């Protein structure tokens, strides 16, 4: 993980966004205006939090 990486900007997502990007995936970028209690981006950090 790069020193420039930061948490994905979508509320509810637990992933780190790649350096220079706000979101970890196209899913999160498309869902940015939705309110989500859990993220469905498919990355391991979010998948492990599903009930």
Phi and psi in degrees as GROMACS dihedral restraints (atoms count N, CA, C in turn):
[ dihedral_restraints ]
;  ai    aj    ak    al  type     phi  dphi    fc
    3     4     5     6     1   -75.4    20    10
    4     5     6     7     1   154.2    20    10
    6     7     8     9     1   -65.1    20    10
    7     8     9    10     1   -20.9    20    10
    9    10    11    12     1   -85.6    20    10
   10    11    12    13     1    -6.3    20    10
   12    13    14    15     1   -70.0    20    10
   13    14    15    16     1   148.2    20    10
   15    16    17    18     1  -145.6    20    10
   16    17    18    19     1   168.0    20    10
   18    19    20    21     1   -61.2    20    10
   19    20    21    22     1   142.6    20    10
   21    22    23    24     1   -54.9    20    10
   22    23    24    25     1   140.8    20    10
   24    25    26    27     1   -76.8    20    10
   25    26    27    28     1   -11.1    20    10
   27    28    29    30     1   -76.5    20    10
   28    29    30    31     1   128.2    20    10
   30    31    32    33     1   -59.1    20    10
   31    32    33    34     1   130.4    20    10
   33    34    35    36     1    96.8    20    10
   34    35    36    37     1   -14.0    20    10
   36    37    38    39     1   -88.1    20    10
   37    38    39    40     1   138.4    20    10
   39    40    41    42     1  -102.9    20    10
   40    41    42    43     1    -1.0    20    10
   42    43    44    45     1   -81.7    20    10
   43    44    45    46     1   163.8    20    10
   45    46    47    48     1   -95.7    20    10
   46    47    48    49     1   136.2    20    10
   48    49    50    51     1   -83.1    20    10
   49    50    51    52     1   144.9    20    10
   51    52    53    54     1   -59.6    20    10
   52    53    54    55     1   154.1    20    10
   54    55    56    57     1   -52.8    20    10
   55    56    57    58     1   132.4    20    10
   57    58    59    60     1    82.7    20    10
   58    59    60    61     1     1.3    20    10
   60    61    62    63     1  -120.8    20    10
   61    62    63    64     1   153.9    20    10
   63    64    65    66     1   -88.1    20    10
   64    65    66    67     1   -30.2    20    10
   66    67    68    69     1  -120.0    20    10
   67    68    69    70     1   153.3    20    10
   69    70    71    72     1   -81.8    20    10
   70    71    72    73     1   -18.2    20    10
   72    73    74    75     1  -159.1    20    10
   73    74    75    76     1   167.3    20    10
   75    76    77    78     1   -64.0    20    10
   76    77    78    79     1   -33.6    20    10
   78    79    80    81     1   -58.0    20    10
   79    80    81    82     1   -49.7    20    10
   81    82    83    84     1   -66.9    20    10
   82    83    84    85     1   -37.9    20    10
   84    85    86    87     1   -64.3    20    10
   85    86    87    88     1   -40.3    20    10
   87    88    89    90     1   -70.9    20    10
   88    89    90    91     1   -30.6    20    10
   90    91    92    93     1   -95.7    20    10
   91    92    93    94     1    10.5    20    10
   93    94    95    96     1   -59.8    20    10
   94    95    96    97     1   -25.1    20    10
   96    97    98    99     1   -96.0    20    10
   97    98    99   100     1    -0.2    20    10
   99   100   101   102     1   -94.3    20    10
  100   101   102   103     1   151.0    20    10
  102   103   104   105     1   -93.4    20    10
  103   104   105   106     1   120.7    20    10
  105   106   107   108     1  -124.5    20    10
  106   107   108   109     1   136.0    20    10
  108   109   110   111     1   -88.2    20    10
  109   110   111   112     1   -27.1    20    10
  111   112   113   114     1  -141.5    20    10
  112   113   114   115     1   147.4    20    10
  114   115   116   117     1   -92.0    20    10
  115   116   117   118     1   143.2    20    10
  117   118   119   120     1  -114.0    20    10
  118   119   120   121     1    34.4    20    10
  120   121   122   123     1   -70.2    20    10
  121   122   123   124     1   -21.7    20    10
  123   124   125   126     1    93.8    20    10
  124   125   126   127     1    -4.8    20    10
  126   127   128   129     1   -77.4    20    10
  127   128   129   130     1   152.4    20    10
  129   130   131   132     1   -54.7    20    10
  130   131   132   133     1   -38.8    20    10
  132   133   134   135     1   -60.4    20    10
  133   134   135   136     1   -41.3    20    10
  135   136   137   138     1   -81.1    20    10
  136   137   138   139     1   -37.9    20    10
  138   139   140   141     1   -60.6    20    10
  139   140   141   142     1   -36.0    20    10
  141   142   143   144     1   -70.1    20    10
  142   143   144   145     1   -16.2    20    10
  144   145   146   147     1   -93.9    20    10
  145   146   147   148     1    -4.5    20    10
  147   148   149   150     1   -71.6    20    10
  148   149   150   151     1   144.4    20    10
